[in-house]
């Protein structure tokens, strides 16, 4: 997956939450564009403490070559 492909999801207007599927089977749910920083070879996925985008608890670094696919998350039914 290329950095430009990831950025299309992150910069979409309006933003739609999406799930990153890794070749290992691991997934990452991206619910806000502020959760992701895109680099040339990898992305950083931040785990937020709360609804505040200024404070994160942890992060994962994911290689772009290891991303298998991306799918949009369905809105939750209330």
Secondary structure by P-SEA (a helix, b strand, c coil): ccaaaaaaaaacccbbbbbbbccccbbbbbcccccccccccbbbbbbbcccccccccbbbbbbcccccbbbbbccccc
